[in-house]
Each structure stands twice: as C-alpha cells, then as structure tokens.
C-alpha cells in the first residue's frame, strides 16, 4: 500500500538504544502508545502508523543536555547517545490542518522521558500537499513590484523610539523617512495598539502622509503596521490598513500562532510581515526545540510574505551561518516546483534586522551569494540606528546603504568607495570599522 507521507528530521539524545527510541517517537505521534491497546490492528498500523525511515548515530554527548526524572528513576547513567533520525508520518492522519501538523511533528515528543534532548530540524513536504496551503500574496516578486525596486536589496527601518510617540509624531517621523528615501518602515514588535497611538488613529494619520508623498513623487513606501492581537481584532486592523491605502501588516508569529496567521491570510491580500520575536525560546539550545528550517516551514505554510531572520553581525545570539541558512531557506521553495519556477512560487522575502547598517551589507550579500544572480539581492535590510542614528540624518543613512551596495556590486571595498561618498564615509566612521 502506498501512503503519502511527510518526513520530519530530528536530532535526539538518549542513554537508550536510539533505534528503539526512534520507534517510540514514531508510535507516540501516530497510532501507538506505551502499551498495545484494543483496536490496534495490523491493518490500522499499516495504514496509520508512522515509520522510522532513517537513523544516523553521531558522537555521544559528554553529559545529558536535559534532565529526565523517568531516566533517573531507572538509574540510567549514559553514555548519552545522539542520533539524527527521519520519521515518515502518513498525511491521512493529519489532513490539511496546520495545527495538527505541528502537533504531530512537534507535540509531546519534547516531554518523552526516554530523551535528554530532542530538536525538530526540518520537514519535507510532498508538492501536492504543499499546494493545499496558501502561498504568499506578494512574496519577493510582488513586494518588489509594489515598491518599484529591482536590482538591489530593499532598505527600510524600524520606528524609533520603539513606543511612546503619539500618532501625529509617528506620522511626522514616517513622512521624514519617506523623504529620506526608505523603501519600507515597520512598527516595533512591542508597539501594537497602545493608548497613546491606537491603530484606529495611527493608521489614518500615517497613511495620509504616505499617500501624499506617493501622489507627489510617484514612489511607493511600504509601512508594516503591527496588528498583532486576537484574531477578530487583527482582521479589523488589516481592513483599516487596506481602506487607508496601505499594503502591509506585521504580526508577531509566536504569540499570534499558526491558525491565526492562516486566518489573517485568508481575510486579506495585504503583505504579511512575519516577526519571529521570542524564537530564542524555541531554538537557542542546540539540543532542544525547533530548528530554523522546520520553524520557517510551518509558518510559511500560513502564506506570509516576509520573514525575519535576524542580522549578521547584529546584537542577537545567532552566528552568521545560522542567519544565512534562515535567509536561504526563505528564498527556496517548500516543495519542488515546475522547471520554470523551481521555487514553487512560494518564496518569501528574508528580513535582516538587529544592528544593521552599511557595514553589514557585505556579509549579508555573501550569505545569499550561493543562490546566484539576482537572488543575492533578494532581501530587506532593516537598519534602525543605521538610518535614524546616522550623523548626517536619515537621508544620509539611506544614502550610505545605497552607496555601500553600489560599491559592493562594482567590486570595491567600502573603505575605498567612501573616499568619494561622504554619507558612506560618515557611516564607517560613526558605526565602526565593520565593513570588508
């Protein structure tokens, strides 16, 4: 019998036989439990049981990564064996149901007593199954088309101060940023619907300035309003943004959740800017949680358009290769597409942020260089302080980013190019010798 399956890859740690523990994982998340039960027939298992389809044992860990009272009761003392395993889950168990998919591949597994470490690394989806879920409304190509920007990265910034500005003050700042030449402005994740600048007041105030700028210059600026809230409110906020001529809303993925993002996608054609704040709780420990590829796969199935990946050389704990891998995953298809569109039409725009400025562009470009061609420019760089704190002001901050990209594209060093570009020179002097 042929079954359509999705495959999940895990890193496990256990003092027990990894093959036995892998079988426990497959059983726990499909048709089995810790004892055989009535109704668990051979036919049912053949149809519904998950199957271990790969196991590679790795070097053992010197000590357990996590405590397990279950193993302590058994007197297990190691060695702490580590393995990479792949489990195939029948899709008929899940249907087209994203919360159930997540519960299947990342549910009670983290609590199993046999394990002292478990990390969901990645998911492999059949193309036909992926097509049951929404694709981005704009994605990379649509965002570029909306902004009229080709051949270079998109440059944006974050509203600073994070919170506290009133609606009129925010509108003034956004107008200033439009005049400075930014492509994109977003709310901070902690700036949702505050009393001093509620969305019902803030969105019309800001969009009046954006529309006026657009009408005068013909240039579009995308503003991502933070609509994170309970679902009905998120829909209302998105409708308001759309009525006011906006093009983008932002949501805090981990706190709104998969189902809410799916529902938001179904109710709006606006770009959804996915902010992953809180992700460190899921992925910072190398032996626990959800790896970035699996995490992004789950949230990309909601149909979002942009996805934060942190920044190379920024203020967060990720190393450069972790950030690069997240960005490259955004620009790949979740399942193989047709020959003329191998990305399957579902690429999302990677968003680099945290401590970004002209001097971090080289490493960012190099991170995407393996994609080749124009793909190395398919990203949004959000420079908060890099634009707003530039000693020459926001317009000079934007100019420094464009100058840095032009220099890199021409094969110049930033230091060499700075001799002819005062905004870039000022950025290098002010933010530090980080360029290469």
C-alpha positions as CSV (number, residue, x, y, z in Angstrom):
1,X,0.0,0.0,0.0
2,X,1.4,3.4,-1.0
3,X,0.9,6.2,1.5
4,X,1.6,9.9,1.1
5,X,3.8,11.0,3.9
6,X,5.7,14.0,5.2
7,X,9.1,13.4,6.6
8,X,10.4,15.0,9.8
9,X,14.1,15.0,10.7
10,X,15.1,15.1,14.4
11,X,18.2,15.3,16.5
12,X,17.8,13.0,19.5
13,X,19.8,12.4,22.7
14,X,19.2,9.4,24.9
15,X,21.1,6.8,27.1
16,X,18.9,4.1,25.5
17,X,19.2,2.4,22.1
18,X,18.5,5.2,19.5
19,X,16.6,2.8,17.2
20,X,14.3,1.9,20.0
21,X,13.7,5.5,20.9
22,X,13.1,6.4,17.3
23,X,10.4,3.8,17.2
24,X,8.8,5.2,20.3
25,X,8.7,8.6,18.7
26,X,7.0,7.2,15.6
27,X,4.5,5.4,17.7
28,X,3.8,8.2,20.1
29,X,3.0,10.6,17.3
30,X,0.8,8.3,15.2
31,X,-1.2,5.2,16.2
32,X,0.7,3.9,19.2
33,X,1.1,4.4,22.9
34,X,3.2,2.8,25.7
35,X,1.2,-0.4,25.5
36,X,-0.8,-2.1,22.8
37,X,-4.5,-1.3,23.0
38,X,-7.7,-2.8,21.8
39,X,-8.4,-1.9,18.2
40,X,-4.7,-1.5,17.3
41,X,-4.9,-4.0,14.4
42,X,-2.3,-4.8,11.9
43,X,-4.4,-3.1,9.2
44,X,-4.7,0.0,11.2
45,X,-0.9,0.2,11.9
46,X,-0.2,-0.4,8.2
47,X,-2.4,2.5,7.3
48,X,-1.8,5.0,10.1
49,X,1.5,4.2,11.9
50,X,4.5,6.5,11.4
51,X,7.7,4.8,10.2
52,X,11.3,5.4,11.0
53,X,13.0,5.8,7.6
54,X,16.5,6.9,8.6
55,X,18.9,6.8,11.5
56,X,22.5,8.1,11.7
57,X,24.2,7.8,15.0
58,X,26.5,10.7,15.9
59,X,29.2,11.3,18.5
60,X,27.8,10.9,22.1
61,X,27.3,13.9,24.3
62,X,29.6,14.2,27.4
63,X,26.6,14.8,29.7
64,X,22.9,14.9,29.4
65,X,21.6,18.1,27.9
66,X,18.3,17.9,29.8
67,X,17.1,16.3,33.0
68,X,14.7,13.3,32.9
69,X,13.1,12.1,36.1
70,X,12.0,9.0,34.1
71,X,15.6,8.1,33.3
72,X,16.7,8.9,36.9
73,X,14.2,6.5,38.3
74,X,15.6,3.8,36.0
75,X,19.1,4.6,37.2
76,X,20.4,5.4,33.6
77,X,23.8,6.9,33.7
78,X,24.8,7.1,30.0
79,X,26.6,7.2,27.6
80,X,24.4,9.9,26.2
81,X,23.9,8.7,22.6
82,X,23.0,11.1,19.9
83,X,21.4,10.4,16.5
84,X,19.8,12.1,13.6
85,X,16.6,10.3,12.7
86,X,13.9,10.7,10.0
87,X,10.3,9.7,10.6
88,X,7.6,9.5,7.9
89,X,4.1,10.5,9.0
90,X,1.1,9.5,7.0
91,X,-0.6,12.6,5.7
92,X,-4.0,11.0,6.0
93,X,-3.6,11.2,9.8
94,X,-3.2,15.0,9.5
95,X,-5.3,16.2,6.6
96,X,-5.0,19.8,5.7
97,X,-4.7,21.1,9.2
98,X,-1.7,23.1,10.2
99,X,-2.1,23.0,14.0
100,X,-2.5,19.2,13.8
101,X,0.6,19.0,11.5
102,X,2.6,20.9,14.2
103,X,1.2,18.8,17.0
104,X,2.2,15.7,15.1
105,X,5.8,16.6,14.3
106,X,6.4,18.7,17.5
107,X,3.9,17.8,20.1
108,X,4.5,15.6,23.2
109,X,7.9,14.4,21.8
110,X,9.7,17.1,23.8
111,X,8.3,15.6,27.0
112,X,9.2,11.9,26.4
113,X,11.1,10.5,29.4
114,X,13.5,8.5,27.2
115,X,15.0,11.6,25.8
116,X,17.6,14.0,27.3
117,X,17.5,16.1,24.1
118,X,15.2,16.5,21.0
119,X,15.2,19.0,18.2
120,X,13.0,19.1,15.2
121,X,15.4,20.0,12.4
122,X,13.4,20.1,9.1
123,X,10.3,19.0,7.3
124,X,10.0,17.6,3.8
125,X,6.5,18.1,2.2
126,X,5.2,16.4,-1.0
127,X,4.5,19.1,-3.6
128,X,0.8,18.2,-3.8
129,X,0.4,18.6,-0.1
130,X,2.1,21.9,0.0
131,X,-0.3,23.2,-2.6
132,X,-3.2,22.7,-0.1
133,X,-1.8,25.7,1.9
134,X,-1.8,29.3,0.8
135,X,1.2,30.9,-1.0
136,X,2.3,34.5,-0.3
137,X,0.1,37.2,-1.5
138,X,3.1,39.3,-2.6
139,X,6.2,37.4,-1.7
140,X,9.5,38.6,-3.2
141,X,8.4,39.5,-6.7
142,X,5.1,41.1,-5.6
143,X,6.9,43.2,-2.9
144,X,9.4,44.4,-5.4
145,X,6.7,45.2,-7.9
146,X,4.7,47.1,-5.4
147,X,7.7,49.2,-4.4
148,X,9.1,49.5,-8.0
149,X,12.5,48.4,-6.8
150,X,14.7,46.0,-8.9
151,X,18.3,45.1,-8.9
152,X,19.2,45.9,-5.3
153,X,18.0,45.0,-1.8
154,X,15.1,46.8,-0.2
155,X,16.2,49.2,2.5
156,X,14.0,50.0,5.5
157,X,13.9,51.0,9.1
158,X,12.0,50.5,12.3
159,X,10.1,53.2,14.2
160,X,12.3,54.5,17.0
161,X,11.7,55.2,19.8
162,X,10.0,51.8,20.0
163,X,7.0,53.1,21.9
164,X,5.8,56.4,23.3
165,X,5.3,58.5,20.2
166,X,1.8,59.8,19.6
167,X,0.0,59.3,16.3
168,X,0.9,62.8,15.0
169,X,4.5,62.3,16.0
170,X,4.6,58.9,14.3
171,X,3.1,60.5,11.1
172,X,5.8,63.2,11.2
173,X,8.5,60.6,11.5
174,X,7.2,58.4,8.7
175,X,6.9,61.4,6.5
176,X,10.5,62.3,7.2
177,X,11.5,58.7,6.4
178,X,9.6,58.8,3.1
179,X,11.5,61.9,2.2
180,X,14.8,60.3,3.2
181,X,14.3,57.6,0.6
182,X,13.4,54.4,2.6
183,X,11.5,51.7,0.8
184,X,10.0,50.2,4.0
185,X,9.0,51.3,7.5
186,X,7.8,49.0,10.2
187,X,6.4,49.2,13.7
188,X,8.4,47.6,16.6
189,X,7.1,44.3,17.9
190,X,6.2,45.9,21.2
191,X,4.2,48.7,19.5
192,X,0.8,47.2,18.9
193,X,-2.3,49.2,19.8
194,X,-1.1,51.5,22.6
195,X,-3.3,54.0,24.3
196,X,-1.1,56.9,23.2
197,X,-1.2,55.8,19.5
198,X,-4.1,53.4,18.9
199,X,-4.2,51.8,15.4
200,X,-7.6,53.4,14.7
201,X,-6.0,56.8,15.0
202,X,-2.4,55.9,13.9
203,X,-3.1,54.2,10.6
204,X,-5.1,57.1,9.1
205,X,-2.6,59.6,10.4
206,X,0.4,57.8,9.0
207,X,-1.2,56.7,5.7
208,X,-2.3,60.3,5.0
209,X,1.3,61.3,4.8
210,X,2.3,58.2,2.8
211,X,-0.4,58.8,0.3
212,X,0.5,62.5,0.0
213,X,4.2,61.5,-0.6
214,X,3.1,58.9,-3.1
215,X,0.9,61.3,-5.0
216,X,3.6,63.9,-5.2
217,X,6.6,61.7,-6.1
218,X,5.1,58.5,-7.7
219,X,7.2,56.5,-5.3
220,X,5.7,53.9,-3.0
221,X,6.8,53.3,0.6
222,X,5.5,50.2,2.4
223,X,4.5,50.6,6.0
224,X,4.1,47.4,8.1
225,X,1.6,48.2,10.9
226,X,1.8,45.9,13.8
227,X,-1.7,44.3,14.0
228,X,-0.7,41.5,16.5
229,X,-3.9,40.9,18.6
230,X,-6.7,38.4,19.0
231,X,-7.9,37.2,15.6
232,X,-11.0,39.3,15.1
233,X,-9.1,42.4,16.0
234,X,-6.3,41.5,13.6
235,X,-8.8,41.2,10.8
236,X,-10.3,44.6,11.7
237,X,-6.9,46.2,11.8
238,X,-5.9,44.8,8.4
239,X,-9.2,46.1,6.9
240,X,-8.4,49.5,8.2
241,X,-4.9,49.4,6.7
242,X,-6.4,48.4,3.4
243,X,-9.0,51.1,3.4
244,X,-6.3,53.7,4.1
245,X,-4.3,52.5,1.0
246,X,-1.7,50.6,2.9
247,X,0.0,47.5,1.6
248,X,1.4,45.6,4.6
249,X,0.7,44.4,8.2
250,X,3.0,42.9,10.7
251,X,2.3,40.1,13.1
252,X,4.3,38.5,16.0
253,X,4.2,34.9,14.8
254,X,4.9,33.1,18.0
255,X,2.3,34.9,20.0
256,X,-0.5,35.0,17.4
257,X,0.0,31.4,16.3
258,X,-0.2,29.3,13.2
259,X,-4.0,29.2,12.9
260,X,-4.4,33.0,13.4
261,X,-1.9,33.7,10.7
262,X,-3.8,31.3,8.4
263,X,-7.0,33.1,9.1
264,X,-5.4,36.5,8.6
265,X,-4.0,35.4,5.3
266,X,-7.5,34.2,4.2
267,X,-9.0,37.6,5.0
268,X,-6.5,40.0,3.4
269,X,-4.5,40.4,0.3
270,X,-2.0,42.7,2.1
271,X,1.6,41.6,2.6
272,X,2.1,39.9,5.9
273,X,5.4,40.7,7.5
274,X,6.2,37.9,9.9
275,X,8.2,38.9,13.0
276,X,9.6,35.9,15.0
277,X,10.3,37.6,18.3
278,X,10.6,35.0,21.1
279,X,12.2,32.5,18.8
280,X,15.1,32.1,21.1
281,X,12.9,30.1,23.5
282,X,12.3,27.6,20.7
283,X,15.7,27.3,19.1
284,X,18.6,28.7,21.2
285,X,19.5,25.5,22.9
286,X,21.1,23.2,20.3
287,X,19.6,20.0,21.8
288,X,16.1,21.3,22.3
289,X,13.2,22.9,20.4
290,X,12.7,23.6,16.8
291,X,15.4,24.3,14.2
292,X,15.0,27.3,11.9
293,X,14.2,25.3,8.8
294,X,11.3,23.4,10.5
295,X,10.1,26.6,12.1
296,X,10.1,28.5,8.9
297,X,8.3,25.7,7.0
298,X,5.4,25.7,9.5
299,X,4.9,29.5,9.4
300,X,5.5,29.7,5.6
301,X,2.5,27.4,5.2
302,X,0.3,30.2,6.6
303,X,1.0,32.2,3.4
304,X,3.1,35.0,4.9
305,X,5.2,37.2,2.6
306,X,8.2,38.5,4.7
307,X,10.1,36.6,7.4
308,X,12.6,38.0,9.9
309,X,15.9,36.1,10.1
310,X,17.9,38.4,12.5
311,X,21.1,40.0,11.2
312,X,24.7,39.0,10.5
313,X,27.0,40.8,13.0
314,X,24.0,42.1,14.9
315,X,23.1,42.2,18.5
316,X,21.5,38.7,18.8
317,X,23.0,35.4,19.7
318,X,22.8,33.7,16.3
319,X,26.0,33.1,14.4
320,X,26.4,34.3,10.8
321,X,25.7,30.9,9.3
322,X,22.5,30.4,11.2
323,X,21.2,33.7,9.9
324,X,22.4,32.9,6.4
325,X,20.7,29.5,6.4
326,X,17.5,31.0,7.5
327,X,17.6,33.6,4.7
328,X,18.5,31.0,2.1
329,X,15.6,28.8,3.2
330,X,13.2,31.8,2.8
331,X,14.3,32.0,-0.9
332,X,13.8,28.3,-1.6
333,X,10.6,26.5,-2.4
334,X,9.0,24.5,0.4
335,X,8.4,21.7,-2.2
336,X,9.9,21.3,-5.7
337,X,8.1,23.4,-8.2
338,X,7.9,23.2,-12.0
339,X,11.0,23.6,-14.2
340,X,10.2,27.2,-15.0
341,X,9.6,28.0,-11.3
342,X,11.7,25.7,-9.1
343,X,10.8,27.8,-6.0
344,X,7.2,26.7,-6.5
345,X,6.0,30.3,-6.4
346,X,6.2,30.4,-2.6
347,X,9.5,32.2,-1.8
348,X,9.3,34.7,1.0
349,X,11.4,37.8,1.5
350,X,14.1,37.4,4.2
351,X,14.3,40.4,6.5
352,X,17.6,41.1,8.1
353,X,17.5,43.3,11.3
354,X,19.2,44.0,14.6
355,X,22.3,46.2,14.4
356,X,22.3,46.5,10.6
357,X,24.0,49.4,8.8
358,X,26.0,49.9,5.6
359,X,28.9,47.9,7.1
360,X,26.9,44.7,7.4
361,X,25.8,44.6,3.8
362,X,28.9,42.7,2.5
363,X,28.3,39.8,4.9
364,X,24.6,39.8,4.1
365,X,25.3,39.7,0.3
366,X,27.8,36.9,0.8
367,X,25.3,34.9,2.8
368,X,23.0,34.8,-0.2
369,X,25.7,34.5,-2.9
370,X,25.2,30.7,-3.2
371,X,21.8,31.4,-4.6
372,X,23.5,33.1,-7.6
373,X,22.4,36.0,-9.8
374,X,19.7,38.3,-8.6
375,X,18.9,36.1,-5.7
376,X,21.8,37.6,-3.7
377,X,19.9,40.9,-3.7
378,X,16.5,39.5,-2.7
379,X,16.3,40.7,0.9
380,X,15.0,43.5,3.0
381,X,17.6,45.1,5.3
382,X,16.1,47.0,8.2
383,X,18.5,49.5,9.7
384,X,17.0,51.2,12.7
385,X,20.0,53.0,14.2
386,X,21.8,52.6,10.9
387,X,19.4,55.1,9.3
388,X,17.9,57.0,12.2
389,X,21.2,57.5,14.1
390,X,23.4,58.3,11.1
391,X,25.3,61.5,12.0
392,X,24.0,63.1,8.8
393,X,20.4,62.2,9.5
394,X,18.0,59.6,8.0
395,X,18.5,60.7,4.4
396,X,22.3,60.2,4.8
397,X,21.7,56.9,6.4
398,X,19.7,55.7,3.4
399,X,22.3,57.1,1.0
400,X,25.0,55.2,2.9
401,X,23.2,51.9,2.4
402,X,22.7,52.5,-1.3
403,X,26.3,53.7,-1.7
404,X,27.6,50.6,0.1
405,X,25.5,48.3,-2.2
406,X,26.7,50.1,-5.3
407,X,30.3,49.8,-4.2
408,X,30.0,46.1,-3.4
409,X,28.3,45.5,-6.8
410,X,31.2,47.2,-8.5
411,X,33.7,45.0,-6.7
412,X,35.0,47.9,-4.5
413,X,35.8,47.8,-0.8
414,X,33.6,50.1,1.3
415,X,36.6,52.0,2.6
416,X,37.8,52.6,-1.0
417,X,34.4,53.8,-2.1
418,X,34.0,56.0,1.0
419,X,36.6,58.4,-0.3
420,X,34.0,59.6,-3.0
421,X,30.9,59.1,-0.9
422,X,30.6,61.2,2.2
423,X,27.5,59.5,3.6
424,X,29.2,56.1,3.5
425,X,32.4,57.6,4.9
426,X,30.4,59.1,7.8
427,X,28.7,55.7,8.5
428,X,32.0,53.9,8.5
429,X,33.4,56.4,10.9
430,X,30.4,56.5,13.2
431,X,29.3,52.9,13.4
432,X,32.7,51.3,13.4
433,X,35.2,49.5,11.2
434,X,32.9,46.6,10.4
435,X,33.0,46.7,6.6
436,X,35.0,44.4,4.4
